[in-house]
Amino acid sequence: MVTEELVSVQSGSHRHKQALTGWLQNYGVYLAVVVLLLFNVVFTENFLSAANFRTQLVQAAPVCIVALGMALVIGTEGIDLSVGSVMSVAAALVPLYLGAGPVTAVIVAVLAGVVSGLFSGFLVARLGIQPIIATLALLVGGRGLALVIAHGQLVELHNQDFLALGTGEVVGIPVMVLVAAVLAVLAGLLVRRTTFGRHLVAVGGNRPAATLAGLPVKRVLMGVYVISGALAAIAGVLSTARLGASDPNDLGLLMELSAITAVVVGGTPLTGGRVRVLGTVFGALLMQLVHATLIKHNLPDSAAQMVQAAIIVAAVYVARERSSR
């Protein structure tokens, strides 16, 4: 009798733990953002100013854009470590084609991201190379290519039409933020309202079963890496416009880690089979708020990196606990 009661108590405790981990993975990122906002409202001077909110959103926009592509890749149980280097290549290409007009420069830069995604997708889907190895090669090679294109030099840009992409506003909203918002909506529609999105989730959930079911697995894998490359290039273009200079040396450094963190914290498991677009957006906002909060309270940037690492560990633990149910 005592044994049965003990088992019942343990079973109840286990169910509560499972419910908590499930809730945290689904809603933890929203709670964390709210808590950080309230903390800053109380303890950070001028946090509620419109200028500060604009700054936070603008700084979060490139991470958000890259993370959207990363979420799609992770949804297929993959990973894309090349996004930072793709941003760098895009930045290096902009000055070369800006003379032909900002539209041409943007198109060329984004096409470079598409080509990068095609190459990654080919290695993963056609040659069967592990995503982490395939994209690691591009992480290294892409950064080197960017430095070769730019001759290792920072180039200042003066085309006002192009710079407006990074500093301009539409009805008071920064262009970068609007672009990120539109891309987030499109990503959400892609995942939830299209056949490609359903195939993406199926491939990530059980690739052998998806193959046996006749789903276009290779096409889906190629597609997510192309989208990830294109979004990384867009983020690179917008960041270049905001900085007013092409800097292939530093642009995009560690962006892959920030994007992965935003995705995982947002509730998309590294094991694939699920994509949480809104969670990814809030994950990017959370990373920016953590960084800004620590800096505003005179803590070094290294502290933000340590907190980011702790958040990754916590998010992966919660995801593992949930998947073990």
C-alpha positions, 0 to 999 in steps of 0.5 A: 500500500505504501509502495503504491502511494509512493509510486502515485506521488512520484507519477504525479510529480513527474507529470507536473514536471512534464507540464512545467517543461512543456509550458516553459518551452511554449511560453517561457520566452514570452515570460522572459521578455515581459520580466526583462521589460518590467525590470528595465522599466523600474531600474533603467533610466529612460528605458520607456523613451521612444528613441530607446525602443527604436534602438532596441528594435533596430538592433534586434532586426538583423538577428530576427531576420537571420533567426527566421531562416535558421528556424526553418533549417533547424525545423528539418533537424539541420543547422546553418553555421554559414549565416554570419559569413553570408552576411559578410559576403553580402556586405563585401559585394554591395560597394562593387555594384552600388554604382549601378544603383542600390536595387542592383547592389541589393539584388546581387547581394541577395543572389549571393546568399541564394547561391550559398544556400544552394551550395549548402543544400546540395552538400546536405541533400544531395551528397548526404553531408552532415549539416554542421560539417557542410555549413562549417566549411562555408563559415570559414570559406565565406568569410575568406571570400568576403575578405578577398572581395573587399581586399580586407578593407572597410569601405564607406558608403555614401549612396543616400538611397541605399543608406535609407534602408538602414536609417530610414523610416516609414510612418515612424517605423524604421525600415529595418524593423518593417522588413523584419516584421514582413519577413516574420509574417511570410515565414509564419504563413510559409510554415502554417499555410503552405504544402512546403511548410507541412513537408518541412515539419514532416521531414524534420519530425521523421525523415525516413518516414517522409521519404517512404511517404514520397515527400520531396525530402531533398527539395525541402532541404534545398529550399530551407538552406536557400531561404536561410542564405537569402535571409542572411544576405538581406540581414547583411545588406540592412546592417551595411546600410545601417553602419554606412560602411561595408565591413566584411571583417566584423559584420556577422561575427557570431551571428550564427550563435545569436540566431541559434539561441533565438530559435532554441529559446523561442521553442523550436527544438534542435531535433526538428519537426517543429518551427515556432516563428513567433517564438523565434521573433521573441527569442531575438528580442530577448537576446537583444534585451539581455545584451542591452540590460547588461550594458546599460547597467555597466556590465561588460559584453563578456557578461552578456555572452555568459548569460547567453550561454546559460540561456542556451543550456536552459533552453536545450534542457527544457527541450530535452525534458519535453521530448523525453515524455 
